[in-house]
Structures are given as structure tokens and as C-alpha cells.
């Protein structure tokens, strides 16, 4: 039995979105949850975010990408995918690490939704103050 895997894997997270990315040598098809990624990401800025790791490392069209996304919205998912693809590209070739780091694609964005506090209406919004 051959245990050698023929793909490269990376996991990306952003807000509450998690993306599990698998790169296989191929023609450049990107599939997110069984659909072509153009169906899910309509806005050009989301498409640009997803494609940025490939453009930076000059590997556009060299890998087919299978992505499983869960949680979050479209914006968080696109950033999570970019991070997952970046991590997978590092496992392909360690030389990609410096370029990806310079473009900020390996840094996890720590900003998440703040929890609601007791006595407040939302995380920070206080009830209106009345003097009389």
C-alpha cells in the first residue's frame, strides 16, 4: 500500500471562518465546497484575495485547488482561503515562505467579534444616560 500523498495541505482561519485547502498539481481549477469559486465569490476584491498567494509566488495555473470552508461569511472565508493556500504553498516549496510573509499572507488576523458584556446593549454600546 502506497502511503505517499499526492497533495499539499494548509488550513487558514479568519474571524469565525475555517478553510481546509488541498493543492494538487493541475491546470488551476479552484473548487470551493464542490462549486467553482467564481460562483461563491462574486466581488472582484474577494477573487483578488483568493488569487493573491498564487500571483505573489508566480504559481498561477500550476495547481488545482480543493477547498472545504465552514463558518463565517464570504469576506472571512476568502481571507481564510488565502491563508490556507499560502500555508499549502510553503509545504510545496520552502522558498515561497519569505515572499508570502512580505505580503502579509501568513499572519493570522486576530480581529474577531467581541462578546456582549452584562449591563450593555452590545459589546460596548451602553444604554442611553438620562439625567432626569
N, C-alpha and C positions, 0 to 999 in steps of 0.2 A: 504494500500500500504506500502510495506516494503522499507524504505529509507536507511537501513544499507548496505553499500557497502562491497563486499567480496574480495577486493583487496587493495594493498598498492601502493601509487603513489610517484614518485620522478622525478624531472626534472634536467638534467645535461647539462652544456654548456662548450664548448671548442673551441677556435678560432671562426669560424662562424657556428659551428655545434650545434644543439639543439637536445637533446634526451628526449622523454617523456616515462617513464618506468612504467609499471604496474606489480607488483608481485602478483601472486595468489598461494595459497598452491597447490603443484602439484609434478610432477615427475622430473622436472629440464629441461624441453624443453625451449629453448631460441629462440624466433621468432623476427626478425628484418624486419619491413616493409613487413610482410607476407611471408618471406623466413626464413629457418633455418639459424642461424648466421654463421655457417661454410661456407655457400655459399658466404657470403659477406666478411667475414674476413678470408683470406687465410693464411696470415703470422702468425706464432706461437706467435709473440710478441703482436699482436692485440688480439688474443684469450686469452692470458695470462692477458692482461689488462682488458678485459671484465669479466673474471672469478675471478680476484683478490678480489673483495669485498666478494664474496661467500667463498673463501678459507680462508680469514682472519677471518671471523666471523663463520667459520665452518658450513655454511648452504648450502653447495653444494648438489644439488639434492632435496632440500626441497621445492623449489618454481619454478613455471613455469613463464616465463618472456615474456611479450608482449612489444615490443619497437617500437615507431614511431620516425624515425630520419629524420631530414631535415637540409640542408646546410652543408658546409664543405666537407672534403674528408674523406677517410677511417680512417686515423690516428686521426683526430679531433673527428670523430664520436665514435670511440672506447673509447676515453678518456671521452667523454660526457656521454656515456652509463655507464661507471664505476662510474661516479659521480651520475648519476640518480639512479642507483641500490643502491649505498651507502645511499643516502637520503631515498630511499624506505625502506631499511633495518632498518634505525633508527625509522621509523614510525611503523615497526613491533615490535621492541624491543629497548627501550632506552639504554640498556646496550651495544649495538653494537657501540654506538657513540664514546666511548673512544678508542676502538680498531681501528675503521676506521680513526679517527683523527690521531693516532700514525703512520698509514701507509700513510698519506697524501691524503686520498681519499675524504675528504670533502672540501679541499681547491680548490677554483676556480683558474685555471691557467690564469693569466691576459694577457698573451702574445697574441697579435693579429697582423695582418698585418698593418704596418704603412702606413699612407696615403702619396701620392705623393705630393711633395712641388713644388711650382712655381719656374721656373728657373732651376730645376734639372731634370735629366732624369728619376730617380726613387725616392724613399723616401729619399735616402741620396747620391746617385751617381751624382756627378757634371759633367758637360761637360769637356772634356779634355782641360787643360790650354795650350795655345801656346804663347811663348814669342815673336816670330817674325812672 
